[in-house]
């Protein structure tokens, strides 16, 4: 196995893991319905989190330990 195929396998595994975790979160939120959230609101969580994490990682007012853990 060369380095390129290993990298591709790791990226595919990471992407698959993120999709599975997101689906589990969506199912949990649909079942629990916190605050009677609609399905549309639940589905908008992933894009919002994807936009939030890089901004938190760059924010100098956030403690370094939090920035390293989120970025």
PDB file of N, CA, C and O in Angstrom:
ATOM      1  N   UNK A   1       0.853  -1.169   0.000  1.00  0.00           N
ATOM      2  CA  UNK A   1       0.000   0.000   0.000  1.00  0.00           C
ATOM      3  C   UNK A   1       0.901   1.235   0.000  1.00  0.00           C
ATOM      4  O   UNK A   1       1.740   1.405   0.885  1.00  0.00           O
ATOM      5  N   UNK A   2       0.719   2.078  -0.985  1.00  0.00           N
ATOM      6  CA  UNK A   2       1.549   3.277  -1.050  1.00  0.00           C
ATOM      7  C   UNK A   2       0.910   4.409  -0.246  1.00  0.00           C
ATOM      8  O   UNK A   2      -0.212   4.284   0.246  1.00  0.00           O
ATOM      9  N   UNK A   3       1.637   5.501  -0.124  1.00  0.00           N
ATOM     10  CA  UNK A   3       1.188   6.616   0.707  1.00  0.00           C
ATOM     11  C   UNK A   3      -0.093   7.257   0.215  1.00  0.00           C
ATOM     12  O   UNK A   3      -0.927   7.685   1.012  1.00  0.00           O
ATOM     13  N   UNK A   4      -0.250   7.325  -1.104  1.00  0.00           N
ATOM     14  CA  UNK A   4      -1.432   7.981  -1.666  1.00  0.00           C
ATOM     15  C   UNK A   4      -2.701   7.189  -1.354  1.00  0.00           C
ATOM     16  O   UNK A   4      -3.717   7.766  -0.964  1.00  0.00           O
ATOM     17  N   UNK A   5      -2.640   5.862  -1.528  1.00  0.00           N
ATOM     18  CA  UNK A   5      -3.845   5.063  -1.261  1.00  0.00           C
ATOM     19  C   UNK A   5      -4.168   5.045   0.234  1.00  0.00           C
ATOM     20  O   UNK A   5      -5.336   4.973   0.617  1.00  0.00           O
ATOM     21  N   UNK A   6      -3.150   5.110   1.065  1.00  0.00           N
ATOM     22  CA  UNK A   6      -3.387   5.189   2.505  1.00  0.00           C
ATOM     23  C   UNK A   6      -4.092   6.496   2.846  1.00  0.00           C
ATOM     24  O   UNK A   6      -5.028   6.507   3.647  1.00  0.00           O
ATOM     25  N   UNK A   7      -3.653   7.586   2.249  1.00  0.00           N
ATOM     26  CA  UNK A   7      -4.278   8.885   2.484  1.00  0.00           C
ATOM     27  C   UNK A   7      -5.729   8.871   2.023  1.00  0.00           C
ATOM     28  O   UNK A   7      -6.610   9.385   2.713  1.00  0.00           O
ATOM     29  N   UNK A   8      -5.973   8.291   0.870  1.00  0.00           N
ATOM     30  CA  UNK A   8      -7.336   8.206   0.355  1.00  0.00           C
ATOM     31  C   UNK A   8      -8.200   7.371   1.301  1.00  0.00           C
ATOM     32  O   UNK A   8      -9.337   7.744   1.592  1.00  0.00           O
ATOM     33  N   UNK A   9      -7.670   6.247   1.782  1.00  0.00           N
ATOM     34  CA  UNK A   9      -8.418   5.411   2.726  1.00  0.00           C
ATOM     35  C   UNK A   9      -8.736   6.165   4.011  1.00  0.00           C
ATOM     36  O   UNK A   9      -9.840   6.051   4.543  1.00  0.00           O
ATOM     37  N   UNK A  10      -7.785   6.925   4.504  1.00  0.00           N
ATOM     38  CA  UNK A  10      -8.005   7.697   5.731  1.00  0.00           C
ATOM     39  C   UNK A  10      -9.064   8.775   5.497  1.00  0.00           C
ATOM     40  O   UNK A  10      -9.941   8.972   6.338  1.00  0.00           O
ATOM     41  N   UNK A  11      -8.992   9.470   4.370  1.00  0.00           N
ATOM     42  CA  UNK A  11      -9.972  10.517   4.074  1.00  0.00           C
ATOM     43  C   UNK A  11     -11.370   9.934   3.894  1.00  0.00           C
ATOM     44  O   UNK A  11     -12.349  10.513   4.366  1.00  0.00           O
ATOM     45  N   UNK A  12     -11.467   8.802   3.221  1.00  0.00           N
ATOM     46  CA  UNK A  12     -12.770   8.151   3.051  1.00  0.00           C
ATOM     47  C   UNK A  12     -13.314   7.698   4.399  1.00  0.00           C
ATOM     48  O   UNK A  12     -14.503   7.860   4.675  1.00  0.00           O
ATOM     49  N   UNK A  13     -12.461   7.137   5.229  1.00  0.00           N
ATOM     50  CA  UNK A  13     -12.887   6.709   6.558  1.00  0.00           C
ATOM     51  C   UNK A  13     -13.341   7.875   7.417  1.00  0.00           C
ATOM     52  O   UNK A  13     -14.340   7.768   8.129  1.00  0.00           O
ATOM     53  N   UNK A  14     -12.622   8.983   7.359  1.00  0.00           N
ATOM     54  CA  UNK A  14     -12.992  10.165   8.146  1.00  0.00           C
ATOM     55  C   UNK A  14     -14.323  10.738   7.663  1.00  0.00           C
ATOM     56  O   UNK A  14     -15.183  11.087   8.472  1.00  0.00           O
ATOM     57  N   UNK A  15     -14.489  10.833   6.348  1.00  0.00           N
ATOM     58  CA  UNK A  15     -15.735  11.364   5.793  1.00  0.00           C
ATOM     59  C   UNK A  15     -16.909  10.461   6.140  1.00  0.00           C
ATOM     60  O   UNK A  15     -17.983  10.942   6.501  1.00  0.00           O
ATOM     61  N   UNK A  16     -16.704   9.156   6.032  1.00  0.00           N
ATOM     62  CA  UNK A  16     -17.763   8.211   6.370  1.00  0.00           C
ATOM     63  C   UNK A  16     -18.132   8.320   7.841  1.00  0.00           C
ATOM     64  O   UNK A  16     -19.312   8.294   8.191  1.00  0.00           O
ATOM     65  N   UNK A  17     -17.138   8.441   8.693  1.00  0.00           N
ATOM     66  CA  UNK A  17     -17.403   8.577  10.126  1.00  0.00           C
ATOM     67  C   UNK A  17     -18.201   9.840  10.432  1.00  0.00           C
ATOM     68  O   UNK A  17     -19.126   9.808  11.243  1.00  0.00           O
ATOM     69  N   UNK A  18     -17.850  10.939   9.794  1.00  0.00           N
ATOM     70  CA  UNK A  18     -18.583  12.184  10.016  1.00  0.00           C
ATOM     71  C   UNK A  18     -20.030  12.076   9.560  1.00  0.00           C
ATOM     72  O   UNK A  18     -20.934  12.571  10.232  1.00  0.00           O
ATOM     73  N   UNK A  19     -20.252  11.431   8.419  1.00  0.00           N
ATOM     74  CA  UNK A  19     -21.616  11.270   7.915  1.00  0.00           C
ATOM     75  C   UNK A  19     -22.435  10.395   8.869  1.00  0.00           C
ATOM     76  O   UNK A  19     -23.588  10.706   9.169  1.00  0.00           O
ATOM     77  N   UNK A  20     -21.838   9.310   9.339  1.00  0.00           N
ATOM     78  CA  UNK A  20     -22.543   8.416  10.263  1.00  0.00           C
ATOM     79  C   UNK A  20     -22.865   9.142  11.571  1.00  0.00           C
ATOM     80  O   UNK A  20     -23.975   9.020  12.089  1.00  0.00           O
ATOM     81  N   UNK A  21     -21.908   9.890  12.103  1.00  0.00           N
ATOM     82  CA  UNK A  21     -22.156  10.639  13.340  1.00  0.00           C
ATOM     83  C   UNK A  21     -23.247  11.688  13.144  1.00  0.00           C
ATOM     84  O   UNK A  21     -24.089  11.880  14.021  1.00  0.00           O
ATOM     85  N   UNK A  22     -23.235  12.364  12.000  1.00  0.00           N
ATOM     86  CA  UNK A  22     -24.248  13.369  11.724  1.00  0.00           C
ATOM     87  C   UNK A  22     -25.623  12.716  11.633  1.00  0.00           C
ATOM     88  O   UNK A  22     -26.598  13.246  12.165  1.00  0.00           O
ATOM     89  N   UNK A  23     -25.708  11.557  10.957  1.00  0.00           N
ATOM     90  CA  UNK A  23     -26.983  10.857  10.858  1.00  0.00           C
ATOM     91  C   UNK A  23     -27.491  10.405  12.231  1.00  0.00           C
ATOM     92  O   UNK A  23     -28.684  10.494  12.518  1.00  0.00           O
ATOM     93  N   UNK A  24     -26.575   9.920  13.072  1.00  0.00           N
ATOM     94  CA  UNK A  24     -26.967   9.531  14.427  1.00  0.00           C
ATOM     95  C   UNK A  24     -27.482  10.735  15.219  1.00  0.00           C
ATOM     96  O   UNK A  24     -28.460  10.623  15.957  1.00  0.00           O
ATOM     97  N   UNK A  25     -26.833  11.866  15.066  1.00  0.00           N
ATOM     98  CA  UNK A  25     -27.280  13.083  15.739  1.00  0.00           C
ATOM     99  C   UNK A  25     -28.653  13.499  15.246  1.00  0.00           C
ATOM    100  O   UNK A  25     -29.512  13.874  16.044  1.00  0.00           O
ATOM    101  N   UNK A  26     -28.869  13.436  13.935  1.00  0.00           N
ATOM    102  CA  UNK A  26     -30.168  13.799  13.374  1.00  0.00           C
ATOM    103  C   UNK A  26     -31.255  12.871  13.911  1.00  0.00           C
ATOM    104  O   UNK A  26     -32.327  13.331  14.304  1.00  0.00           O
ATOM    105  N   UNK A  27     -30.984  11.569  13.927  1.00  0.00           N
ATOM    106  CA  UNK A  27     -31.968  10.613  14.440  1.00  0.00           C
ATOM    107  C   UNK A  27     -32.263  10.892  15.909  1.00  0.00           C
ATOM    108  O   UNK A  27     -33.423  10.892  16.320  1.00  0.00           O
ATOM    109  N   UNK A  28     -31.228  11.129  16.699  1.00  0.00           N
ATOM    110  CA  UNK A  28     -31.430  11.413  18.121  1.00  0.00           C
ATOM    111  C   UNK A  28     -32.249  12.685  18.314  1.00  0.00           C
ATOM    112  O   UNK A  28     -33.132  12.730  19.170  1.00  0.00           O
ATOM    113  N   UNK A  29     -31.966  13.709  17.530  1.00  0.00           N
ATOM    114  CA  UNK A  29     -32.712  14.963  17.682  1.00  0.00           C
ATOM    115  C   UNK A  29     -34.152  14.836  17.202  1.00  0.00           C
ATOM    116  O   UNK A  29     -35.054  15.461  17.760  1.00  0.00           O
ATOM    117  N   UNK A  30     -34.368  14.029  16.173  1.00  0.00           N
ATOM    118  CA  UNK A  30     -35.742  13.821  15.703  1.00  0.00           C
ATOM    119  C   UNK A  30     -36.540  13.044  16.748  1.00  0.00           C
ATOM    120  O   UNK A  30     -37.708  13.342  16.996  1.00  0.00           O
ATOM    121  N   UNK A  31     -35.904  12.051  17.353  1.00  0.00           N
ATOM    122  CA  UNK A  31     -36.607  11.241  18.356  1.00  0.00           C
ATOM    123  C   UNK A  31     -36.871  12.056  19.625  1.00  0.00           C
ATOM    124  O   UNK A  31     -37.974  12.014  20.169  1.00  0.00           O
ATOM    125  N   UNK A  32     -35.877  12.787  20.091  1.00  0.00           N
ATOM    126  CA  UNK A  32     -36.019  13.529  21.339  1.00  0.00           C
ATOM    127  C   UNK A  32     -36.774  14.847  21.179  1.00  0.00           C
ATOM    128  O   UNK A  32     -37.431  15.302  22.115  1.00  0.00           O
ATOM    129  N   UNK A  33     -36.684  15.452  20.014  1.00  0.00           N
ATOM    130  CA  UNK A  33     -37.354  16.715  19.706  1.00  0.00           C
ATOM    131  C   UNK A  33     -37.169  17.773  20.791  1.00  0.00           C
ATOM    132  O   UNK A  33     -38.146  18.187  21.415  1.00  0.00           O
ATOM    133  N   UNK A  34     -35.935  18.217  21.026  1.00  0.00           N
ATOM    134  CA  UNK A  34     -35.737  19.247  22.056  1.00  0.00           C
ATOM    135  C   UNK A  34     -36.405  20.561  21.634  1.00  0.00           C
ATOM    136  O   UNK A  34     -36.127  21.096  20.561  1.00  0.00           O
ATOM    137  N   UNK A  35     -37.254  21.048  22.466  1.00  0.00           N
ATOM    138  CA  UNK A  35     -37.927  22.313  22.177  1.00  0.00           C
ATOM    139  C   UNK A  35     -38.837  22.221  20.962  1.00  0.00           C
ATOM    140  O   UNK A  35     -39.149  23.239  20.346  1.00  0.00           O
ATOM    141  N   UNK A  36     -39.265  21.014  20.611  1.00  0.00           N
ATOM    142  CA  UNK A  36     -40.135  20.779  19.451  1.00  0.00           C
ATOM    143  C   UNK A  36     -39.504  21.294  18.160  1.00  0.00           C
ATOM    144  O   UNK A  36     -40.177  21.926  17.345  1.00  0.00           O
ATOM    145  N   UNK A  37     -38.233  21.028  17.979  1.00  0.00           N
ATOM    146  CA  UNK A  37     -37.518  21.433  16.775  1.00  0.00           C
ATOM    147  C   UNK A  37     -38.081  20.700  15.563  1.00  0.00           C
ATOM    148  O   UNK A  37     -38.462  19.533  15.655  1.00  0.00           O
ATOM    149  N   UNK A  38     -38.132  21.388  14.434  1.00  0.00           N
ATOM    150  CA  UNK A  38     -38.612  20.766  13.208  1.00  0.00           C
ATOM    151  C   UNK A  38     -37.468  20.013  12.539  1.00  0.00           C
ATOM    152  O   UNK A  38     -36.300  20.221  12.868  1.00  0.00           O
ATOM    153  N   UNK A  39     -37.807  19.152  11.613  1.00  0.00           N
ATOM    154  CA  UNK A  39     -36.781  18.383  10.902  1.00  0.00           C
ATOM    155  C   UNK A  39     -35.835  19.303  10.137  1.00  0.00           C
ATOM    156  O   UNK A  39     -34.636  19.036  10.068  1.00  0.00           O
ATOM    157  N   UNK A  40     -36.355  20.368   9.570  1.00  0.00           N
ATOM    158  CA  UNK A  40     -35.511  21.328   8.843  1.00  0.00           C
ATOM    159  C   UNK A  40     -34.474  21.971   9.747  1.00  0.00           C
ATOM    160  O   UNK A  40     -33.326  22.161   9.345  1.00  0.00           O
ATOM    161  N   UNK A  41     -34.871  22.306  10.960  1.00  0.00           N
ATOM    162  CA  UNK A  41     -33.930  22.884  11.915  1.00  0.00           C
ATOM    163  C   UNK A  41     -32.848  21.883  12.289  1.00  0.00           C
ATOM    164  O   UNK A  41     -31.676  22.236  12.422  1.00  0.00           O
ATOM    165  N   UNK A  42     -33.254  20.638  12.455  1.00  0.00           N
ATOM    166  CA  UNK A  42     -32.294  19.600  12.814  1.00  0.00           C
ATOM    167  C   UNK A  42     -31.282  19.390  11.690  1.00  0.00           C
ATOM    168  O   UNK A  42     -30.092  19.221  11.956  1.00  0.00           O
ATOM    169  N   UNK A  43     -31.739  19.398  10.444  1.00  0.00           N
ATOM    170  CA  UNK A  43     -30.848  19.167   9.308  1.00  0.00           C
ATOM    171  C   UNK A  43     -29.873  20.320   9.087  1.00  0.00           C
ATOM    172  O   UNK A  43     -28.829  20.133   8.463  1.00  0.00           O
ATOM    173  N   UNK A  44     -30.197  21.498   9.585  1.00  0.00           N
ATOM    174  CA  UNK A  44     -29.292  22.651   9.420  1.00  0.00           C
ATOM    175  C   UNK A  44     -28.149  22.675  10.425  1.00  0.00           C
ATOM    176  O   UNK A  44     -27.302  23.566  10.366  1.00  0.00           O
ATOM    177  N   UNK A  45     -28.106  21.724  11.337  1.00  0.00           N
ATOM    178  CA  UNK A  45     -27.065  21.724  12.364  1.00  0.00           C
ATOM    179  C   UNK A  45     -25.675  21.522  11.767  1.00  0.00           C
ATOM    180  O   UNK A  45     -24.748  22.254  12.115  1.00  0.00           O
ATOM    181  N   UNK A  46     -25.514  20.552  10.883  1.00  0.00           N
ATOM    182  CA  UNK A  46     -24.183  20.242  10.345  1.00  0.00           C
ATOM    183  C   UNK A  46     -23.544  21.439   9.644  1.00  0.00           C
ATOM    184  O   UNK A  46     -22.412  21.788   9.979  1.00  0.00           O
ATOM    185  N   UNK A  47     -24.212  22.081   8.689  1.00  0.00           N
ATOM    186  CA  UNK A  47     -23.566  23.235   8.053  1.00  0.00           C
ATOM    187  C   UNK A  47     -23.220  24.343   9.048  1.00  0.00           C
ATOM    188  O   UNK A  47     -22.197  25.013   8.908  1.00  0.00           O
ATOM    189  N   UNK A  48     -24.074  24.530  10.044  1.00  0.00           N
ATOM    190  CA  UNK A  48     -23.798  25.565  11.042  1.00  0.00           C
ATOM    191  C   UNK A  48     -22.552  25.224  11.850  1.00  0.00           C
ATOM    192  O   UNK A  48     -21.730  26.099  12.120  1.00  0.00           O
ATOM    193  N   UNK A  49     -22.407  23.969  12.234  1.00  0.00           N
ATOM    194  CA  UNK A  49     -21.231  23.548  13.002  1.00  0.00           C
ATOM    195  C   UNK A  49     -19.968  23.638  12.147  1.00  0.00           C
ATOM    196  O   UNK A  49     -18.911  24.037  12.634  1.00  0.00           O
ATOM    197  N   UNK A  50     -20.082  23.268  10.875  1.00  0.00           N
ATOM    198  CA  UNK A  50     -18.924  23.336   9.969  1.00  0.00           C
ATOM    199  C   UNK A  50     -18.452  24.777   9.819  1.00  0.00           C
ATOM    200  O   UNK A  50     -17.250  25.021   9.717  1.00  0.00           O
ATOM    201  N   UNK A  51     -19.365  25.724   9.805  1.00  0.00           N
ATOM    202  CA  UNK A  51     -18.964  27.136   9.725  1.00  0.00           C
ATOM    203  C   UNK A  51     -18.440  27.647  11.061  1.00  0.00           C
ATOM    204  O   UNK A  51     -17.556  28.503  11.091  1.00  0.00           O
ATOM    205  N   UNK A  52     -18.974  27.135  12.166  1.00  0.00           N
ATOM    206  CA  UNK A  52     -18.607  27.631  13.490  1.00  0.00           C
ATOM    207  C   UNK A  52     -17.207  27.199  13.923  1.00  0.00           C
ATOM    208  O   UNK A  52     -16.459  28.016  14.460  1.00  0.00           O
ATOM    209  N   UNK A  53     -16.841  25.957  13.709  1.00  0.00           N
ATOM    210  CA  UNK A  53     -15.567  25.440  14.228  1.00  0.00           C
ATOM    211  C   UNK A  53     -14.340  26.198  13.723  1.00  0.00           C
ATOM    212  O   UNK A  53     -13.488  26.552  14.538  1.00  0.00           O
ATOM    213  N   UNK A  54     -14.205  26.467  12.420  1.00  0.00           N
ATOM    214  CA  UNK A  54     -13.019  27.241  11.999  1.00  0.00           C
ATOM    215  C   UNK A  54     -12.971  28.648  12.588  1.00  0.00           C
ATOM    216  O   UNK A  54     -11.894  29.161  12.893  1.00  0.00           O
ATOM    217  N   UNK A  55     -14.141  29.273  12.749  1.00  0.00           N
ATOM    218  CA  UNK A  55     -14.147  30.612  13.358  1.00  0.00           C
ATOM    219  C   UNK A  55     -13.732  30.561  14.816  1.00  0.00           C
ATOM    220  O   UNK A  55     -13.022  31.451  15.286  1.00  0.00           O
ATOM    221  N   UNK A  56     -14.160  29.540  15.538  1.00  0.00           N
ATOM    222  CA  UNK A  56     -13.730  29.387  16.928  1.00  0.00           C
ATOM    223  C   UNK A  56     -12.231  29.126  17.017  1.00  0.00           C
ATOM    224  O   UNK A  56     -11.558  29.632  17.915  1.00  0.00           O
ATOM    225  N   UNK A  57     -11.714  28.335  16.084  1.00  0.00           N
ATOM    226  CA  UNK A  57     -10.289  28.011  16.100  1.00  0.00           C
ATOM    227  C   UNK A  57      -9.425  29.247  15.843  1.00  0.00           C
ATOM    228  O   UNK A  57      -8.284  29.304  16.302  1.00  0.00           O
ATOM    229  N   UNK A  58      -9.949  30.231  15.119  1.00  0.00           N
ATOM    230  CA  UNK A  58      -9.175  31.440  14.818  1.00  0.00           C
ATOM    231  C   UNK A  58      -9.416  32.579  15.809  1.00  0.00           C
ATOM    232  O   UNK A  58      -8.684  33.569  15.796  1.00  0.00           O
ATOM    233  N   UNK A  59     -10.412  32.455  16.651  1.00  0.00           N
ATOM    234  CA  UNK A  59     -10.788  33.536  17.566  1.00  0.00           C
ATOM    235  C   UNK A  59      -9.777  33.638  18.708  1.00  0.00           C
ATOM    236  O   UNK A  59      -9.645  32.706  19.501  1.00  0.00           O
ATOM    237  N   UNK A  60      -9.058  34.769  18.800  1.00  0.00           N
ATOM    238  CA  UNK A  60      -8.044  34.908  19.851  1.00  0.00           C
ATOM    239  C   UNK A  60      -8.632  35.048  21.254  1.00  0.00           C
ATOM    240  O   UNK A  60      -7.907  34.874  22.234  1.00  0.00           O
ATOM    241  N   UNK A  61      -9.917  35.356  21.380  1.00  0.00           N
ATOM    242  CA  UNK A  61     -10.510  35.489  22.705  1.00  0.00           C
ATOM    243  C   UNK A  61     -10.900  34.137  23.306  1.00  0.00           C
ATOM    244  O   UNK A  61     -11.204  34.049  24.496  1.00  0.00           O
ATOM    245  N   UNK A  62     -10.891  33.098  22.493  1.00  0.00           N
ATOM    246  CA  UNK A  62     -11.208  31.753  22.973  1.00  0.00           C
ATOM    247  C   UNK A  62      -9.928  31.145  23.549  1.00  0.00           C
ATOM    248  O   UNK A  62      -8.874  31.263  22.924  1.00  0.00           O
ATOM    249  N   UNK A  63      -9.979  30.507  24.706  1.00  0.00           N
ATOM    250  CA  UNK A  63      -8.771  29.909  25.292  1.00  0.00           C
ATOM    251  C   UNK A  63      -8.097  28.919  24.329  1.00  0.00           C
ATOM    252  O   UNK A  63      -8.769  28.227  23.564  1.00  0.00           O
ATOM    253  N   UNK A  64      -6.771  28.866  24.381  1.00  0.00           N
ATOM    254  CA  UNK A  64      -5.988  28.041  23.466  1.00  0.00           C
ATOM    255  C   UNK A  64      -6.393  26.565  23.524  1.00  0.00           C
ATOM    256  O   UNK A  64      -6.444  25.901  22.488  1.00  0.00           O
ATOM    257  N   UNK A  65      -6.677  26.049  24.710  1.00  0.00           N
ATOM    258  CA  UNK A  65      -7.045  24.643  24.832  1.00  0.00           C
ATOM    259  C   UNK A  65      -8.331  24.337  24.057  1.00  0.00           C
ATOM    260  O   UNK A  65      -8.466  23.259  23.477  1.00  0.00           O
ATOM    261  N   UNK A  66      -9.256  25.267  24.048  1.00  0.00           N
ATOM    262  CA  UNK A  66     -10.510  25.091  23.306  1.00  0.00           C
ATOM    263  C   UNK A  66     -10.233  25.186  21.814  1.00  0.00           C
ATOM    264  O   UNK A  66     -10.760  24.394  21.033  1.00  0.00           O
ATOM    265  N   UNK A  67      -9.408  26.153  21.411  1.00  0.00           N
ATOM    266  CA  UNK A  67      -9.100  26.321  19.990  1.00  0.00           C
ATOM    267  C   UNK A  67      -8.370  25.098  19.442  1.00  0.00           C
ATOM    268  O   UNK A  67      -8.666  24.664  18.328  1.00  0.00           O
ATOM    269  N   UNK A  68      -7.447  24.542  20.175  1.00  0.00           N
ATOM    270  CA  UNK A  68      -6.705  23.369  19.702  1.00  0.00           C
ATOM    271  C   UNK A  68      -7.657  22.182  19.608  1.00  0.00           C
ATOM    272  O   UNK A  68      -7.581  21.414  18.648  1.00  0.00           O
ATOM    273  N   UNK A  69      -8.527  22.018  20.556  1.00  0.00           N
ATOM    274  CA  UNK A  69      -9.469  20.906  20.535  1.00  0.00           C
ATOM    275  C   UNK A  69     -10.497  21.001  19.435  1.00  0.00           C
ATOM    276  O   UNK A  69     -10.972  19.974  18.951  1.00  0.00           O
ATOM    277  N   UNK A  70     -10.857  22.212  19.023  1.00  0.00           N
ATOM    278  CA  UNK A  70     -11.889  22.372  17.991  1.00  0.00           C
ATOM    279  C   UNK A  70     -11.311  22.544  16.604  1.00  0.00           C
ATOM    280  O   UNK A  70     -12.048  22.443  15.623  1.00  0.00           O
ATOM    281  N   UNK A  71     -10.040  22.796  16.489  1.00  0.00           N
ATOM    282  CA  UNK A  71      -9.474  23.055  15.160  1.00  0.00           C
ATOM    283  C   UNK A  71      -8.583  21.990  14.802  1.00  0.00           C
ATOM    284  O   UNK A  71      -7.998  22.012  13.719  1.00  0.00           O
TER     285      UNK A  71
END
